[in-house]
Amino acid sequence: MKQQINYLGQNGYFGAYGGRFVPEILIPAVDELNQAFQEILQDGEFFKQYYDLLMDFSGRPTPLTYAAGLSEYFGKAKIFIKREDLNHSGAHKVNNVLGQGLLMKKLGKTRVIAETGAGQHGVATAIMAAKMGFKATIYMGAEDAERQYANVFWMKQLGAEVVPVTSGTATLKDAINEALRDWAGNFDNTHYALGTACGPRPFPEMVTYFQSVISKEMKKQLKELCGKYPDRIYSCLGGGSNAMGAFVEFLQEPEVELIAVEAGGKGEASGKHASRIAYDKAKAGVSQGYKTLFLQDEDGQMLDTWSISAGLDYVGVSPILAHLADTGRVRVEAATDAEVIDAFQLIISKEGLIPALESTHAFAGLFREIADTKPDDIVVVNMSGRGDKDIFNIGEALQDEGWKTFVKERGKRYAD
Ligand SMILES: Cc1ncc(COP(=O)(O)O)c(C=O)c1O
C-alpha cells in the first residue's frame, strides 16, 4: 500500500525553505536518490520490509511509558515518554539509517559515508554497514570526537573509518561539508546517509519519512492507552529528525500542540548557544546544499554554536521545521545547559531513566511550562536517546567527586 505523508512541502520546498543547492557534479547523485525515494513511497512492500527489519533488529515498536513519578511530582498533566532510547544503538538515529541502508541495496551502492555530531548517527551508520556488508567512512568534527569519544570507539570497533574534521569549528557543520565533498567524488559506488532532516532534496523528506515510525506508533499507542491524542508533544531540536519523526503524523491534528526545544547553551545573552529559532537569531540563507535558517553574521558567515549536548550543536535547522515554525504549527523554545542539568537530575531520580542530554532539552522545555497544563491533559516527551554516551559531560557538569577521582586514576594508568 502507498504510504501517506504530510510534510506540507512541494517539490522539495517547504514555504521559503528547502530545495537542492548542490554543485553541478552532485546533481546526478541527488537526482538518483530522489527518484529511488519517490519509488519507495509508492511501494508498500518496501515499507513492510523496512519495518520488519526495525522490529527484528532494533526492537521496535518502542514503548510509550507512563511517567508516574514525574506526573505525580508536578501534579499537572499526565506525562508519557516515547522510548526511542530503547532502539538498538540507543537512539532514534537507527530508524533512518536502516531505511537508507535498504535504499542503498536498491541502488547497488557498496560504500556509505555519513557525518555525525554526538556520534549516535555515526554509530548507527557503522552498525548498518556492518550488518549489511558495506564499507563505511564517518566524518566527525574533531571537537565532537573528543566530547563523544565512546562513540568514536564503537564506530571503529564496528569496522568504520572515522575521519576527524579540524576545519571551521570542528563540529557538525564542518563534518557535513567534508561528507558532501567525499560524495561529489565517489557517488558512483557511495551513498551519503545524512543523519538529520536537513540537506538537499530529498534528504529532509526522506529522513522524516524514515523517522515517521515514531509518530505512527505513538498514534496507535495513545489510542490504546489514553483513548485520545495528546494535548502536547515535546521533542528536542538539533537538525530536526526526531522532532519531525514525533510530529509528522500529528501535523494534521490541530488540537495537538507541537513544541520543539533547541539548545539554549549558556543563554541568549551569552551568544553561546545553538538556538536558531527560539532566540530569533537566525536568518535565511543557502549553505550545505539547502536553504534554511542559519545562525550567521552580517556577511553571511556561519556563527559558532555551543551546547552541552553535541547532537544539538548545529548552525542550521530542518527546512521543514523552519517552515512549520514560520506558519505557527510548531512552537520552538530553547532550554539552557543549566536547565538541562536540573531536568536530568529530576528525570533520573523520579523515573529511573537516563536520558541523552539532547532528549533532556525536550523534558526541560516541558518542565518550564508544566504549570500551565491541567491534570486531564496528556503530554508526550520524545526521549530520542539514552544518556550513557554523555557520562563524561554529565559527570563534569555535576562536578561529581567520585567521577573525577575515577577519571584521574584511569588517566594515570595510561600516562606515559
Ligand atoms: C539522542 C539524540 N537526540 C537528538 C539528536 C539531534 O538530532 P535531530 O534533531 O536530528 O533529532 C541527536 C543527534 O545526534 C541525538 O544523538
The ligand as a Tripos MOL2 file, in Angstrom:
@<TRIPOS>MOLECULE
LIG
   16    16     1     0     0
SMALL
NO_CHARGES

@<TRIPOS>ATOM
      1 C1         19.9200   11.2140   21.1060 C.3       1 LIG1
      2 C2         19.8650   12.3360   20.1240 C.ar      1 LIG1
      3 N1         18.7620   13.1240   20.1010 N.ar      1 LIG1
      4 C3         18.6530   14.1660   19.2410 C.ar      1 LIG1
      5 C4         19.6920   14.4680   18.3600 C.ar      1 LIG1
      6 C5         19.5230   15.6580   17.4650 C.3       1 LIG1
      7 O1         19.3050   15.3280   16.1470 O.3       1 LIG1
      8 P1         17.8800   15.5240   15.4720 P.3       1 LIG1
      9 O2         17.4610   16.9320   15.7440 O.co2     1 LIG1
     10 O3         18.1370   15.2440   14.0460 O.co2     1 LIG1
     11 O4         16.9500   14.5430   16.0970 O.co2     1 LIG1
     12 C6         20.8550   13.6700   18.3400 C.ar      1 LIG1
     13 C7         21.9400   13.9480   17.3930 C.2       1 LIG1
     14 O5         22.9930   13.3720   17.4060 O.2       1 LIG1
     15 C8         20.9370   12.5750   19.2520 C.ar      1 LIG1
     16 O6         22.0130   11.7860   19.2970 O.3       1 LIG1
@<TRIPOS>BOND
     1     1     2 1
     2     2     3 ar
     3     2    15 ar
     4     3     4 ar
     5     4     5 ar
     6     5     6 1
     7     5    12 ar
     8     6     7 1
     9     7     8 1
    10     8     9 2
    11     8    10 1
    12     8    11 1
    13    12    13 1
    14    12    15 ar
    15    13    14 2
    16    15    16 1
@<TRIPOS>SUBSTRUCTURE
     1 LIG1         1 GROUP 0 **** ****
